[in-house]
């Protein structure tokens, strides 16, 4: 198994995004550091637009992740509804 991860600046905008990611990926591990948060997961990590929208109470475009994104590790597969990191072919 291989680990994928995503790291964000930690601020009021990213808190609900992080909460949604952890709710949708129970296998994910949160690594909090000063001014940033890194979320590690074995094999796959999925960010669902719908889950983020439920927490922030408005429409959310997954492209908004880019504003506070620090780095990712894994193959990125992105559409209008999901942002998926994996090492699967």
Secondary structure as UniProt FT lines:
FT   STRAND          3..9
FT   HELIX           12..24
FT   TURN            26..27
FT   STRAND          29..33
FT   TURN            34..35
FT   STRAND          36..42
FT   STRAND          44..48
FT   HELIX           49..56
FT   HELIX           62..64
FT   HELIX           65..68
FT   STRAND          69..73
FT   STRAND          75..78
FT   STRAND          82..86
//
